[in-house]
């Protein structure tokens, strides 16, 4: 559970801040300037799927970055399935992309698709671990461990 919270905090710092220098200024200098930028929305929004896939690093990075959400959710909650993984990925990503619109960052439908795919792949990674090594996986499954105690 601690790993999930740490990962979520890091993900929030990366995706929800207007710019890395904004976070740095707040941490170092102790002042946070409010940031709300709704100017130039047309140039910051891409709604055409797969039109801006410029390199494999971006594609793989968006998928891998969200793998832990699907993996940890499946590990921690009983009854978590593929539909719930896809729904969780979609909800998290849409919230992040909407927030990024408000803080002056670019929003891309490709991010929504690839990040949702990343959560779904994280779920399937957990399924693979469960199938290949059920005893190892059961040691970390919180719900089952609580029942045994």
C-alpha positions as CSV (number, residue, x, y, z in Angstrom):
1,X,0.0,0.0,0.0
2,X,2.9,2.3,0.8
3,X,4.4,1.8,-2.7
4,X,1.1,2.7,-4.3
5,X,0.9,5.9,-2.3
6,X,4.5,6.8,-3.0
7,X,4.0,6.1,-6.7
8,X,0.7,8.1,-6.8
9,X,2.4,11.1,-5.2
10,X,5.3,11.0,-7.7
11,X,2.8,10.7,-10.5
12,X,0.9,13.7,-9.2
13,X,4.0,15.8,-9.1
14,X,5.0,14.9,-12.6
15,X,1.6,15.2,-14.3
16,X,-0.3,17.8,-12.3
17,X,2.2,20.7,-12.0
18,X,2.2,23.4,-14.6
19,X,6.0,23.0,-15.2
20,X,8.8,21.3,-13.3
21,X,10.3,24.7,-12.4
22,X,7.0,25.6,-10.7
23,X,7.4,22.6,-8.4
24,X,11.1,23.5,-7.8
25,X,10.3,27.1,-6.9
26,X,7.7,26.0,-4.4
27,X,10.0,23.5,-2.7
28,X,13.1,25.6,-2.7
29,X,11.8,29.1,-2.2
30,X,8.6,28.3,-0.3
31,X,6.2,30.2,-2.5
32,X,3.5,28.8,-4.7
33,X,2.1,31.1,-7.4
34,X,-1.4,30.2,-8.5
35,X,-1.4,29.0,-12.1
36,X,-4.5,29.0,-14.3
37,X,-4.0,29.4,-18.0
38,X,-6.9,29.0,-20.4
39,X,-5.3,30.9,-23.2
40,X,-4.4,29.2,-26.5
41,X,-6.5,26.1,-25.8
42,X,-6.7,25.3,-29.5
43,X,-3.0,24.9,-29.8
44,X,-2.6,22.8,-26.7
45,X,-5.4,20.3,-27.4
46,X,-5.0,17.4,-29.7
47,X,-8.2,15.4,-30.2
48,X,-7.1,13.4,-33.3
49,X,-6.0,9.9,-32.1
50,X,-2.4,8.8,-33.0
51,X,-1.6,12.0,-34.9
52,X,1.2,13.1,-32.7
53,X,3.1,9.9,-32.1
54,X,6.5,11.2,-32.9
55,X,8.7,8.6,-31.2
56,X,8.6,5.2,-29.6
57,X,9.9,6.7,-26.3
58,X,6.7,8.7,-25.9
59,X,4.5,5.7,-26.7
60,X,6.3,3.2,-24.4
61,X,6.8,5.8,-21.7
62,X,3.1,6.6,-21.5
63,X,2.2,2.9,-21.2
64,X,5.0,2.0,-18.7
65,X,4.3,5.0,-16.5
66,X,0.8,3.8,-15.7
67,X,1.6,0.1,-15.3
68,X,1.8,0.3,-11.5
69,X,-1.8,1.6,-11.2
70,X,-3.2,-1.6,-12.7
71,X,-0.7,-3.9,-11.0
72,X,-1.2,-2.5,-7.5
73,X,-5.0,-2.2,-7.8
74,X,-5.2,-5.9,-8.8
75,X,-2.8,-6.8,-6.0
76,X,-4.6,-4.9,-3.3
77,X,-8.3,-5.3,-4.1
78,X,-10.1,-8.6,-4.6
79,X,-12.5,-8.7,-7.5
80,X,-10.4,-6.3,-9.6
81,X,-10.8,-7.4,-13.2
82,X,-10.0,-6.2,-16.7
83,X,-13.1,-4.0,-17.0
84,X,-12.3,-2.3,-13.8
85,X,-8.7,-1.8,-14.8
86,X,-9.7,-0.2,-18.0
87,X,-12.3,2.0,-16.2
88,X,-9.7,3.0,-13.5
89,X,-7.2,3.9,-16.2
90,X,-9.7,5.9,-18.1
91,X,-10.8,7.8,-15.0
92,X,-7.3,8.6,-13.8
93,X,-6.1,9.7,-17.2
94,X,-9.1,11.9,-18.1
95,X,-8.8,13.6,-14.7
96,X,-5.1,14.3,-15.3
97,X,-5.7,15.5,-18.9
98,X,-8.5,17.9,-17.8
99,X,-6.3,19.3,-15.0
100,X,-3.5,19.8,-17.4
101,X,-5.8,22.0,-19.5
102,X,-6.3,24.3,-16.6
103,X,-2.6,24.7,-15.7
104,X,-1.4,25.5,-19.2
105,X,-0.1,22.2,-20.3
106,X,-0.9,20.3,-23.5
107,X,-3.7,17.7,-23.6
108,X,-3.6,14.8,-26.0
109,X,-6.1,12.1,-26.7
110,X,-3.2,9.8,-27.3
111,X,-2.2,10.1,-23.7
112,X,-5.6,9.0,-22.6
113,X,-5.5,6.0,-24.8
114,X,-1.9,5.0,-24.0
115,X,-2.2,5.6,-20.3
116,X,-5.4,3.6,-20.1
117,X,-3.6,0.8,-22.0
118,X,-0.8,1.0,-19.4
119,X,-3.2,0.5,-16.5
120,X,-4.8,-2.4,-18.4
121,X,-1.3,-3.9,-19.1
122,X,-0.4,-3.6,-15.4
123,X,-3.5,-5.6,-14.6
124,X,-2.4,-8.3,-17.0
125,X,1.1,-8.3,-15.6
126,X,-0.4,-9.1,-12.2
127,X,-2.5,-11.9,-13.8
128,X,0.7,-13.3,-15.4
129,X,2.5,-13.2,-12.0
130,X,-0.5,-14.9,-10.4
131,X,-0.5,-17.6,-12.9
132,X,3.3,-18.2,-13.0
133,X,3.9,-18.0,-9.3
134,X,0.7,-18.1,-7.2
135,X,2.5,-18.6,-3.9
136,X,4.8,-15.6,-4.4
137,X,1.8,-13.5,-5.4
138,X,-0.3,-14.5,-2.4
139,X,2.3,-13.2,0.0
140,X,1.7,-9.7,-1.2
141,X,-2.1,-9.8,-1.7
142,X,-3.4,-7.7,1.2
143,X,-7.0,-9.0,1.3
144,X,-5.9,-12.6,1.5
145,X,-3.2,-11.9,4.1
146,X,-5.8,-10.2,6.3
147,X,-8.1,-13.2,6.2
148,X,-5.3,-15.5,7.3
149,X,-4.5,-13.4,10.4
